[in-house]
Amino acid sequence: MLQELTIKNFAIISSLHLGFTDGMTALTGETGAGKSIIIDAVSLLAGARSSIEYIRQGSEKCLVEGLFDLPTQKEFQVLMEELGIEVDEAGLIVQRDLNVSGKSVSRVNGRIVTLANLRRIGQFLVDIQGQNDHQELMHPDSHLRLLDGFGDAVFQKTKMAYQMAYQNYTTLANQVKKFKRNEQSFVQRIDMLTFQQEEIGNAELSLGEEERLLEERGKLMNYQKIVDSLSYSYQAMASEETSSLDMIGSASQELQTIASLDKDYENISDNVHSAYYLLQDAVSEIGRQLDLLELDEERLDLVNERLELIHQLKRKYGDSIEVILSYYDQISQELLTSDFSGDKLEKLEKELIDREIKLQGLAKKLQLARKKMAQKLETAIQHELKDLYMENARFEVKFGENNFTSEGIDEVEFYITTNPGEPLKPLVKVASGGEISRVMLALKTIFSKTQGLTSIVFDEVDTGVSGRVAQAIADKIFQIGQNSQALCITHLPQVAAKADQQLFISKEVIDGRTLTRVEELSETERIEEIARMLAGTEITDLTVKHARELLQLAKK
């Protein structure tokens, strides 16, 4: 149930804090006092769209906050875990902040949630029925959903099994359609991927290969320059006629004779001695390299061809061997997982037939469950309509069949006759506005026992009725309040008298601004308010007596 409601700078409400009880609460007051504004505020907590028009003139923002009892449904607990919202037995705090910039922030137990997720939460908290909400009954498309709302956990499990099978069926059906539509392009793609796989695979690329080939080509292309350079260096240092190495060796020996005479001479001698041996090693390496050098023009051609192949593959598949090999792995995996063999379509179509047979069986099972449920709903609604002085009414759920949908194969429409001897006809064609309201109220009475809603709000659903029908409506709303908290905006004294709690909404002008006030009425104040509802502006002793009598009768 809704325990508390706080409103700030909302429409003509400056600041308001309300506490609610369980059972039935009536909200009464003159037209335009702001009763529906309170319902608008509750609607925001259930996920209704916001508007800057809600913000009180002259204010930068408005706030609506509600404290609800924690819903007990397992689905609600799963939703809270999914959204990462911590809950405890203290209740659920829902808050909406609206800013003049148009920004709206929703919080649940302090955690910011999207509007879509707030709606998912709101469906467990409150159900708001306005004056025009009974029009839902005037659309046969909604009748199947209303019928399913009567289902218990076993029915919901049956429906879920069908919906999972339907999803699997439609997924495969779409795959078959896509296969047929794109079969030629699929084959062309496989041919292309196969060619690419073979082209890259035959190249037998390896990481770092291009760098190694470029280095090798550089040596092959500069063969003569390398030979000349190495030969000249070898001749300069190792030739018997002009051996600079021998001369450096002689210099080293000569310097050794004076090394002991001075530290500086010793350092010079050591450096020349080290250089001599380093140059000896260099001469040996130059000689070895000269022995290894051999001009291989065929090898140069092979290297150039290999580099050209790599260049062509890079143009097609990526800017490096690493990227090309990654693409090769990708298309190889696609070819591995893609079965476009000749009997692929045949296999898919056979599997689709198997799934359709299974789906048909589950659809029939769902239909049978609905028909059994419809019989119970018919009996329950006729019982409720009898209490609402439609004792001659007969209500029936008519079934038709359609193609597979996510809801099954059933087409459902409500039929009714309100007069003896008249045939059943579609509800949308024969029921008056007052009768539609009573049928909707009958449904809400039944569903309040099965759906486990925290609160049900009735926004002047009793408009256009009076007398014993008004009393019957009051009794029904009170009955609903025994299963779910019922908040009711009403102008009918019979309905107000039946409430466990009565809130009076009024407005006044202070400093040129209109303000809405809400106060909980005492027993004496309730008598005065109900007398006003009975008589209008002029209250007599008789109307007061009648009001007191209404309250006393309501308690029985």
C-alpha positions as CSV (number, residue, x, y, z in Angstrom):
1,M,0.0,0.0,0.0
2,L,0.9,3.7,-0.3
3,Q,1.9,4.7,3.2
4,E,3.0,8.3,2.7
5,L,2.9,10.9,-0.1
6,T,5.0,14.1,-0.2
7,I,4.4,16.7,-2.9
8,K,6.3,20.0,-3.4
9,N,5.7,22.8,-5.9
10,F,3.4,20.5,-8.0
11,A,0.6,22.3,-10.0
12,I,-1.3,24.3,-7.4
13,I,0.2,22.4,-4.5
14,S,3.0,24.2,-2.7
15,S,3.8,21.6,-0.1
16,L,1.8,18.6,1.0
17,H,2.4,15.5,3.1
18,L,-0.2,12.8,3.3
19,G,-0.4,9.6,5.3
20,F,-2.7,6.8,4.1
21,T,-4.2,3.8,5.8
22,D,-4.9,0.4,4.4
23,G,-8.4,-0.4,3.3
24,M,-10.4,2.3,1.5
25,T,-9.6,6.0,1.4
26,A,-12.0,8.5,-0.2
27,L,-10.7,11.8,-1.5
28,T,-13.5,14.4,-1.6
29,G,-13.9,18.1,-2.3
30,E,-15.2,20.6,-4.8
31,T,-14.5,20.2,-8.5
32,G,-11.2,21.9,-9.3
33,A,-9.8,21.7,-5.7
34,G,-7.0,19.5,-6.8
35,K,-8.1,15.9,-6.2
36,S,-7.0,14.7,-9.6
37,I,-3.7,16.5,-9.2
38,I,-2.9,14.2,-6.3
39,I,-3.6,11.2,-8.6
40,D,-1.4,12.7,-11.2
41,A,1.4,12.8,-8.6
42,V,0.8,9.2,-7.8
43,S,0.9,8.4,-11.5
44,L,4.4,9.9,-11.8
45,L,5.6,7.5,-9.1
46,A,4.2,4.7,-11.2
47,G,6.2,5.8,-14.2
48,A,3.9,8.2,-16.0
49,R,5.5,10.7,-18.4
50,S,6.4,14.1,-16.8
51,S,5.8,17.6,-18.1
52,I,7.1,21.0,-17.1
53,E,3.5,22.0,-16.9
54,Y,3.4,20.1,-13.6
55,I,5.8,22.6,-12.0
56,R,4.2,25.2,-9.9
57,Q,4.4,28.7,-11.4
58,G,7.5,30.5,-10.3
59,S,9.3,27.4,-9.1
60,E,12.5,25.9,-10.6
61,K,11.5,22.3,-9.9
62,C,8.9,20.1,-8.2
63,L,9.2,16.9,-6.2
64,V,6.9,13.9,-5.7
65,E,7.9,11.2,-3.2
66,G,6.0,8.1,-2.0
67,L,6.6,5.4,0.6
68,F,5.1,2.1,-0.4
69,D,4.9,-1.3,1.4
70,L,7.2,-3.8,-0.2
71,P,5.4,-5.9,-2.8
72,T,5.7,-9.6,-2.0
73,Q,5.6,-11.1,-5.5
74,K,8.6,-13.1,-6.5
75,E,8.8,-11.3,-9.8
76,F,9.3,-8.0,-8.0
77,Q,12.2,-9.5,-6.0
78,V,13.8,-10.7,-9.2
79,L,13.3,-7.2,-10.7
80,M,15.0,-5.5,-7.8
81,E,18.0,-7.9,-8.0
82,E,18.2,-7.2,-11.8
83,L,18.2,-3.4,-11.2
84,G,20.6,-3.6,-8.2
85,I,18.2,-1.9,-5.9
86,E,18.5,-2.8,-2.2
87,V,15.2,-3.3,-0.4
88,D,14.3,-4.0,3.2
89,E,11.1,-4.4,5.2
90,A,10.9,-0.7,5.9
91,G,9.3,-0.2,2.4
92,L,10.1,1.2,-1.0
93,I,10.8,5.0,-1.5
94,V,10.0,6.2,-5.0
95,Q,10.9,9.8,-5.9
96,R,10.5,11.9,-9.0
97,D,12.2,15.3,-9.5
98,L,11.1,17.5,-12.4
99,N,13.1,20.6,-13.5
100,V,11.9,23.6,-15.6
101,S,14.7,22.6,-18.1
102,G,12.6,19.4,-18.8
103,K,15.0,17.1,-17.0
104,S,13.3,14.4,-14.9
105,V,15.2,12.2,-12.4
106,S,13.6,9.0,-10.9
107,R,14.9,7.3,-7.8
108,V,14.0,4.1,-6.1
109,N,15.4,3.7,-2.6
110,G,18.0,6.3,-3.5
111,R,19.1,4.6,-6.8
112,I,18.5,6.4,-10.1
113,V,16.4,4.4,-12.5
114,T,15.2,5.0,-16.1
115,L,11.6,5.8,-16.7
116,A,11.1,2.5,-18.4
117,N,12.4,0.6,-15.3
118,L,10.3,2.8,-13.1
119,R,7.2,1.7,-15.0
120,R,8.3,-1.9,-14.5
121,I,8.4,-1.3,-10.8
122,G,5.2,0.8,-10.8
123,Q,3.1,-2.1,-12.1
124,F,3.7,-3.8,-8.8
125,L,2.8,-0.8,-6.8
126,V,-0.3,1.0,-8.1
127,D,-3.1,0.5,-10.6
128,I,-4.8,3.8,-11.6
129,Q,-8.3,3.6,-13.0
130,G,-9.6,6.9,-14.4
131,Q,-12.9,8.0,-15.8
132,N,-11.9,7.0,-19.2
133,D,-9.9,3.9,-18.4
134,H,-12.9,1.7,-18.8
135,Q,-12.5,2.3,-22.5
136,E,-10.0,-0.5,-22.4
137,L,-13.0,-2.8,-22.4
138,M,-14.2,-1.1,-25.6
139,H,-11.2,-2.5,-27.5
140,P,-11.5,-6.3,-28.1
141,D,-7.7,-6.5,-28.6
142,S,-7.3,-5.9,-24.8
143,H,-9.7,-8.7,-23.8
144,L,-7.1,-11.4,-24.1
145,R,-4.8,-9.6,-21.8
146,L,-7.5,-9.0,-19.3
147,L,-8.4,-12.7,-19.4
148,D,-4.8,-13.7,-18.9
149,G,-4.6,-11.4,-15.9
150,F,-7.0,-13.8,-14.2
151,G,-4.6,-16.7,-14.5
152,D,-2.8,-18.3,-11.6
153,A,0.9,-19.3,-11.4
154,V,0.2,-22.6,-13.2
155,F,-1.4,-20.7,-16.1
156,Q,1.4,-18.2,-16.3
157,K,3.9,-21.1,-16.5
158,T,1.9,-22.7,-19.4
159,K,1.9,-19.3,-21.2
160,M,5.6,-18.8,-20.7
161,A,6.4,-22.3,-22.1
162,Y,4.3,-21.4,-25.2
163,Q,6.1,-18.0,-25.6
164,M,9.5,-19.6,-25.4
165,A,8.6,-22.1,-28.0
166,Y,7.1,-19.4,-30.1
167,Q,10.3,-17.4,-29.9
168,N,12.3,-20.4,-31.0
169,Y,9.9,-21.1,-33.8
170,T,9.9,-17.5,-35.1
171,T,13.7,-17.3,-34.9
172,L,14.1,-20.4,-37.0
173,A,11.3,-19.3,-39.4
174,N,13.1,-16.0,-40.0
175,Q,16.4,-18.0,-40.5
176,V,14.7,-20.1,-43.2
177,K,13.3,-17.0,-44.9
178,K,16.6,-15.3,-44.9
179,F,18.3,-18.5,-46.2
180,K,15.9,-18.7,-49.1
181,R,16.1,-15.0,-49.8
182,N,19.9,-14.8,-49.7
183,E,20.8,-18.3,-50.8
184,Q,22.5,-17.1,-53.9
185,S,24.4,-14.3,-52.2
186,F,25.3,-16.8,-49.4
187,V,26.9,-19.2,-52.0
188,Q,28.7,-16.3,-53.6
189,R,30.1,-15.2,-50.3
190,I,31.2,-18.7,-49.5
191,D,33.0,-18.9,-52.9
192,M,34.7,-15.6,-52.2
193,L,35.7,-16.6,-48.7
194,T,37.0,-20.0,-49.9
195,F,39.1,-18.2,-52.6
196,Q,40.5,-15.8,-50.0
197,Q,41.2,-18.6,-47.6
198,E,43.1,-20.5,-50.2
199,E,45.0,-17.4,-51.5
200,I,46.2,-16.5,-48.0
201,G,46.8,-20.1,-46.9
202,N,48.9,-20.9,-50.0
203,A,51.1,-17.9,-49.3
204,E,52.2,-19.5,-46.0
205,L,53.0,-16.2,-44.4
206,S,54.9,-15.9,-41.2
207,L,55.2,-13.0,-38.7
208,G,58.4,-10.9,-39.3
209,E,58.9,-12.4,-42.8
210,E,58.6,-9.1,-44.7
211,E,61.2,-7.4,-42.5
212,R,63.6,-10.3,-43.0
213,L,63.1,-10.3,-46.8
214,L,63.6,-6.6,-47.0
215,E,66.9,-6.9,-45.2
216,E,68.0,-9.8,-47.4
217,R,67.0,-7.9,-50.6
218,G,69.0,-4.9,-49.4
219,K,72.1,-7.0,-49.1
220,L,71.5,-8.7,-52.5
221,M,70.9,-5.4,-54.3
222,N,74.1,-3.9,-52.8
223,Y,76.4,-6.9,-53.4
224,Q,79.1,-5.0,-55.4
225,K,79.2,-2.1,-53.0
226,I,79.6,-4.5,-50.0
227,V,82.3,-6.5,-51.8
228,D,84.2,-3.3,-52.7
229,S,84.0,-1.9,-49.2
230,L,85.0,-5.1,-47.5
231,S,87.9,-5.7,-50.0
232,Y,89.2,-2.2,-49.7
233,S,89.1,-2.3,-45.9
234,Y,90.8,-5.7,-45.9
235,Q,93.6,-4.5,-48.3
236,A,94.1,-1.4,-46.3
237,M,94.6,-3.2,-43.0
238,A,96.0,-6.7,-44.0
239,S,97.9,-6.3,-47.3
240,E,101.5,-7.3,-47.2
241,E,102.5,-4.1,-49.0
242,T,100.4,-1.6,-47.2
243,S,99.3,-3.3,-44.0
244,S,98.2,-0.6,-41.7
245,L,97.6,-3.3,-39.1
246,D,101.3,-4.3,-39.1
247,M,102.3,-0.7,-38.7
248,I,99.8,-0.4,-35.8
249,G,101.3,-3.5,-34.3
250,S,104.8,-2.0,-34.6
251,A,103.6,1.2,-33.0
252,S,102.1,-0.8,-30.1
253,Q,105.4,-2.6,-29.5
254,E,107.3,0.6,-29.5
255,L,105.0,2.3,-27.1
256,Q,105.3,-0.6,-24.7
257,T,109.0,0.2,-24.3
258,I,108.1,3.6,-22.7
259,A,104.9,2.6,-20.9
260,S,106.6,2.2,-17.6
261,L,108.2,5.7,-17.7
262,D,104.9,7.6,-17.3
263,K,101.3,7.0,-16.5
264,D,100.1,8.9,-19.6
265,Y,102.5,6.8,-21.8
266,E,101.0,3.7,-20.2
267,N,97.5,4.7,-21.1
268,I,98.4,5.5,-24.7
269,S,100.1,2.1,-25.0
270,D,97.1,0.2,-23.5
271,N,94.7,2.0,-25.9
272,V,96.8,1.3,-29.0
273,H,97.3,-2.3,-27.9
274,S,93.6,-2.8,-27.4
275,A,92.9,-1.2,-30.8
276,Y,95.4,-3.5,-32.4
277,Y,93.6,-6.6,-31.2
278,L,90.2,-5.2,-32.1
279,L,91.4,-4.5,-35.6
280,Q,92.8,-8.0,-35.9
281,D,89.3,-9.4,-35.0
282,A,87.7,-7.0,-37.5
283,V,90.1,-8.1,-40.3
284,S,89.4,-11.7,-39.6
285,E,85.6,-11.0,-39.8
286,I,86.0,-9.0,-43.0
287,G,87.9,-11.9,-44.5
288,R,85.2,-14.4,-43.4
289,Q,82.4,-12.2,-44.9
290,L,84.3,-11.9,-48.2
291,D,84.5,-15.7,-48.3
292,L,80.8,-16.0,-47.7
293,L,79.7,-13.4,-50.2
294,E,78.3,-14.9,-53.4
295,L,76.1,-13.0,-55.9
296,D,72.9,-15.0,-56.2
297,E,70.7,-13.2,-58.8
298,E,68.1,-16.0,-58.7
299,R,67.7,-15.5,-55.0
300,L,67.2,-11.8,-55.5
301,D,64.4,-12.6,-58.0
302,L,62.8,-14.9,-55.5
303,V,63.0,-12.4,-52.7
304,N,61.4,-9.7,-55.0
305,E,58.6,-12.0,-56.0
306,R,57.9,-12.9,-52.4
307,L,57.8,-9.3,-51.4
308,E,55.5,-8.5,-54.3
309,L,53.1,-11.3,-53.2
310,I,53.1,-9.9,-49.7
311,H,52.4,-6.4,-51.2
312,Q,49.4,-7.7,-53.1
313,L,48.0,-9.5,-50.1
314,K,48.4,-6.3,-48.0
315,R,46.4,-4.4,-50.6
316,K,43.6,-6.8,-50.3
317,Y,43.4,-7.9,-46.7
318,G,45.3,-5.6,-44.4
319,D,48.3,-3.3,-43.9
320,S,50.5,-5.9,-42.3
321,I,51.1,-9.7,-42.2
322,E,49.7,-9.8,-38.7
323,V,46.4,-8.2,-39.9
324,I,46.3,-10.6,-42.9
325,L,46.7,-13.6,-40.7
326,S,44.0,-12.3,-38.3
327,Y,41.6,-12.0,-41.3
328,Y,42.5,-15.5,-42.4
329,D,41.6,-16.8,-38.9
330,Q,38.3,-14.9,-39.1
331,I,37.1,-16.2,-42.4
332,S,38.3,-19.7,-41.6
333,Q,36.1,-19.6,-38.5
334,E,33.1,-18.3,-40.6
335,L,33.6,-21.1,-43.2
336,L,33.9,-23.6,-40.4
337,T,30.6,-22.6,-38.7
338,S,28.7,-22.0,-42.0
339,D,27.0,-25.0,-43.4
340,F,25.8,-24.1,-46.9
341,S,25.7,-27.7,-48.1
342,G,22.9,-28.7,-50.5
343,D,20.8,-30.2,-47.8
344,K,21.1,-27.3,-45.3
345,L,17.7,-25.8,-46.3
346,E,16.0,-29.2,-46.2
347,K,17.3,-29.7,-42.7
348,L,16.1,-26.3,-41.6
349,E,12.7,-26.8,-43.0
350,K,12.3,-30.2,-41.3
351,E,13.3,-28.7,-38.0
352,L,10.9,-25.9,-38.6
353,I,8.0,-28.4,-39.1
354,D,9.0,-30.2,-35.9
355,R,9.0,-26.9,-34.0
356,E,5.6,-25.9,-35.5
357,I,4.1,-29.3,-34.3
358,K,5.4,-28.6,-30.8
359,L,4.2,-25.0,-30.9
360,Q,0.7,-26.2,-32.0
361,G,0.6,-28.6,-29.1
362,L,1.5,-25.9,-26.6
363,A,-0.9,-23.4,-28.2
364,K,-3.8,-26.0,-27.8
365,K,-2.7,-26.5,-24.2
366,L,-2.7,-22.8,-23.6
367,Q,-6.1,-22.5,-25.3
368,L,-7.6,-25.2,-23.1
369,A,-6.2,-23.5,-20.0
370,R,-7.8,-20.2,-21.1
371,K,-11.2,-21.8,-21.8
372,K,-11.2,-23.3,-18.3
373,M,-10.1,-20.0,-16.9
374,A,-12.8,-18.2,-18.9
375,Q,-15.5,-20.3,-17.4
376,K,-14.4,-19.4,-13.9
377,L,-14.1,-15.7,-14.9
378,E,-17.6,-15.7,-16.4
379,T,-19.0,-17.1,-13.2
380,A,-17.1,-14.7,-11.0
381,I,-18.0,-11.6,-13.1
382,Q,-21.7,-12.5,-13.2
383,H,-21.6,-12.8,-9.4
384,E,-20.0,-9.4,-9.1
385,L,-22.4,-7.9,-11.6
386,K,-25.3,-9.2,-9.6
387,D,-24.0,-7.3,-6.6
388,L,-23.8,-4.2,-8.9
389,Y,-27.5,-4.5,-9.8
390,M,-26.9,-6.1,-13.1
391,E,-28.6,-9.4,-12.0
392,N,-30.0,-10.0,-15.4
393,A,-26.7,-9.7,-17.2
394,R,-25.0,-12.7,-18.8
395,F,-21.3,-12.4,-19.5
396,E,-19.4,-14.8,-21.8
397,V,-15.9,-15.0,-23.2
398,K,-16.0,-15.9,-26.9
399,F,-13.0,-17.7,-28.5
400,G,-11.7,-17.6,-32.1
401,E,-8.5,-18.8,-33.7
402,N,-5.8,-17.0,-35.5
403,N,-2.3,-17.6,-36.7
404,F,0.5,-18.1,-34.2
405,T,1.3,-14.9,-32.3
406,S,3.3,-14.3,-29.1
407,E,0.1,-14.7,-27.2
408,G,-1.0,-18.0,-28.8
409,I,-3.6,-18.7,-31.4
410,D,-6.6,-17.4,-29.5
411,E,-8.8,-14.4,-30.3
412,V,-10.9,-13.4,-27.3
413,E,-13.8,-11.0,-27.1
414,F,-16.1,-10.3,-24.2
415,Y,-19.9,-10.7,-24.9
416,I,-22.7,-9.6,-22.7
417,T,-26.5,-9.2,-22.5
418,T,-28.0,-7.0,-19.9
419,N,-31.7,-7.8,-20.6
420,P,-33.5,-11.1,-20.3
421,G,-34.3,-12.8,-23.6
422,E,-31.8,-10.8,-25.5
423,P,-28.9,-12.6,-27.3
424,L,-25.3,-12.2,-26.3
425,K,-23.6,-9.5,-28.3
426,P,-20.1,-8.0,-28.2
427,L,-19.6,-5.9,-25.1
428,V,-18.4,-3.0,-27.2
429,K,-21.7,-2.8,-29.1
430,V,-24.4,-3.2,-26.4
431,A,-23.1,-1.9,-23.0
432,S,-23.8,1.6,-21.9
433,G,-21.2,3.8,-20.2
434,G,-22.5,3.0,-16.7
435,E,-22.6,-0.7,-17.5
436,I,-19.0,-0.6,-18.8
437,S,-17.9,1.0,-15.6
438,R,-19.5,-1.7,-13.6
439,V,-18.0,-4.5,-15.7
440,M,-14.6,-2.9,-15.2
441,L,-15.2,-2.6,-11.5
442,A,-16.2,-6.3,-11.4
443,L,-13.0,-7.2,-13.1
444,K,-11.0,-5.1,-10.7
445,T,-12.7,-6.7,-7.7
446,I,-11.8,-10.1,-9.0
447,F,-8.2,-9.2,-10.0
448,S,-7.5,-7.5,-6.7
449,K,-7.6,-10.9,-5.2
450,T,-5.2,-12.5,-7.7
451,Q,-2.8,-9.8,-8.9
452,G,-1.5,-8.7,-5.5
453,L,-1.3,-5.0,-6.3
454,T,-0.3,-2.7,-3.5
455,S,-2.8,0.0,-4.3
456,I,-5.6,0.6,-6.7
457,V,-6.7,4.2,-7.5
458,F,-10.2,5.0,-8.7
459,D,-10.4,8.4,-10.3
460,E,-14.2,9.3,-10.4
461,V,-15.1,5.9,-11.8
462,D,-18.5,6.3,-10.2
463,T,-19.4,9.3,-12.4
464,G,-23.0,9.0,-13.9
465,V,-24.5,6.7,-11.3
466,S,-26.6,7.2,-8.3
467,G,-29.0,5.5,-5.8
468,R,-28.6,1.8,-5.1
469,V,-26.0,1.5,-7.9
470,A,-23.9,4.1,-6.3
471,Q,-24.2,2.1,-3.0
472,A,-23.2,-1.1,-4.8
473,I,-20.2,0.6,-6.3
474,A,-19.2,1.8,-2.9
475,D,-19.5,-1.7,-1.5
476,K,-17.3,-3.0,-4.3
477,I,-14.6,-0.5,-3.9
478,F,-14.6,-1.2,-0.1
479,Q,-14.4,-4.9,-0.9
480,I,-11.4,-4.2,-3.2
481,G,-9.8,-2.3,-0.3
482,Q,-9.8,-5.5,1.8
483,N,-7.4,-7.1,-0.7
484,S,-5.6,-4.0,-2.0
485,Q,-5.5,-0.5,-0.7
486,A,-8.2,1.4,-2.5
487,L,-7.9,5.2,-3.1
488,C,-11.0,6.7,-4.5
489,I,-11.8,10.2,-5.8
490,T,-15.5,10.6,-5.6
491,H,-18.4,13.0,-5.5
492,L,-20.9,10.4,-4.3
493,P,-21.8,10.5,-0.6
494,Q,-22.5,6.7,-0.6
495,V,-18.9,6.0,-1.7
496,A,-17.4,8.6,0.7
497,A,-19.3,7.2,3.7
498,K,-18.1,3.6,3.0
499,A,-14.4,4.7,3.2
500,D,-12.1,3.8,6.1
501,Q,-10.4,7.2,5.7
502,Q,-11.7,10.4,4.2
503,L,-9.4,13.2,3.0
504,F,-10.9,16.5,2.1
505,I,-9.3,18.6,-0.6
506,S,-9.9,22.3,-0.8
507,K,-8.2,25.3,-2.3
508,E,-7.7,28.9,-1.2
509,V,-6.1,32.0,-2.4
510,I,-3.3,33.5,-0.3
511,D,-1.4,36.6,-1.5
512,G,-2.9,36.2,-5.0
513,R,-1.8,32.5,-5.3
514,T,-4.0,29.5,-5.4
515,L,-3.0,26.8,-2.9
516,T,-4.4,23.3,-2.4
517,R,-4.9,22.0,1.1
518,V,-5.7,18.4,2.2
519,E,-6.9,17.4,5.7
520,E,-8.0,14.1,7.1
521,L,-11.6,14.4,8.4
522,S,-12.7,13.5,11.9
523,E,-16.0,11.7,12.4
524,T,-17.8,14.9,12.9
525,E,-16.1,16.6,9.9
526,R,-17.0,13.6,7.8
527,I,-20.7,14.1,8.7
528,E,-20.5,17.7,7.6
529,E,-18.7,16.9,4.3
530,I,-21.1,14.1,3.4
531,A,-24.0,16.4,4.2
532,R,-22.5,18.9,1.8
533,M,-22.1,16.2,-0.8
534,L,-25.8,15.3,-0.3
535,A,-27.3,18.8,-0.3
536,G,-24.8,21.1,-2.0
537,T,-24.4,24.6,-0.6
538,E,-27.4,24.6,1.7
539,I,-27.0,22.0,4.5
540,T,-30.1,21.3,6.7
541,D,-30.6,19.3,9.8
542,L,-32.2,16.6,7.6
543,T,-29.1,16.3,5.4
544,V,-26.9,16.1,8.4
545,K,-29.1,13.4,9.8
546,H,-29.0,11.6,6.5
547,A,-25.2,11.9,6.4
548,R,-24.8,10.5,9.9
549,E,-27.1,7.6,8.9
550,L,-25.0,6.9,5.8
551,L,-21.9,6.6,7.9
552,Q,-23.6,4.4,10.4
553,L,-24.9,2.1,7.7
554,A,-21.5,1.9,6.1
555,K,-20.0,0.5,9.3
556,K,-22.4,-2.5,9.3
